[in-house]
Amino acid sequence: MSYDTFTKTLAGVLVKGHPQFGATGGKPVTQRSLRALDWSNLFLSDVRDGIGPYLGIYLLAAYNWDAGSIGVAMAAMGITFVVAQTPAGALIDATTHKGW
């Protein structure tokens, strides 16, 4: 399965109705918007995953945390991210102003 086919299939699975229409008020989901979403996810994951090692070193050097405490803090950050993602997505889906 090619990347474009996967993206179109994924868009069709996640939205109700026609695969080319989603929670955009009946506007078609364009290839440009899907690419923009891909790039934003790439940069956000880079920020989230890239800050972890630096945060661990900072907590160790500045506050003298031990490895176990740093691990608990990093795990709590990850769990909080996963738990907050669903309500944040529901809030965004409930808004009527989809465009910037």
N, C-alpha and C positions, 0 to 999 in steps of 0.2 A: 504494500500500500504506500503510495507516494505521500509526501508531506501535505500537499494541497488537498488530496483526497481525504486524508485523515482530518485536516482542519475543517473541511466542509462537513464531513461526517460528524465530527465532534460538535460543530455548531448546530447541526440538525438534531442531535440527541439532546442537547441541553436546552433547547427552546421548544415551545409548543407550536403546533401548526406547521406551515411550510418550512422546509429546511433553510430557505434563503431569507426568512423573516424571523425576527426574534422579539425580544423585549425592547424593541426600539420604536414602538408606536407604529408598526407597519412599514417602517422604512427598511429597505433591503440591507442585509449585512454585507458590506463590501469587503473585497479582498484587502483593501488598504486598512480598514479598521481591524481586521483580523491580524494583519502584520504588525500594526501599532500595538495591539494587545500582546502579541508575542514578544516584541522588543521591550515593552514595559515590564513584563514578567521576568525577562532575562536580567534587566538591570536591577529590579527589586530583589531577585534572588541573590544576585551578586552582592548587593549591599548587605542583605541579611546574613548570608553565609560568610561573607568576607570580613564582617565586623567581629565575628565570634572569637577568632584567635587573638585579635588585638584587645578585645574586652577582657579575655582571660589574663593576658599579660598585664594589662592595666590594673586589674583587681589584685593580682599577685604583687606587683611592684608598688603600687600606691597605697593599698590598704592591707597588705600582708595576708590575703586570704589563702587558705590552703586549697589543694587540688579538689578535694571533695566538695567544699563550699562553692567553688567555681563551677563544678559540674552540676550541682543542684540549681544554681542560678541560671546556667545555660539551658538546662532541661525545663525549668519553669518558663523561661522566655519562649522556648519552642512550643510548649503546651499552650501557653497563652495565645500565641500566634494562631495555632490550629483552632482553638476554641472561639476566638474572636472573628475568625474568617467567615463563618457561616452567618452570624447576625449582621456583620458588615455587608456581606453580599445581599442579604435579604433587604436591608435598608436601602442599598443602592437600587435594587430591582423595584422597590416600592416608590421611588421618586419618579416624578413625571418629567423632570428636566434632565434628559439624558445627554444633551450636548453641552459643550463648553462655550 
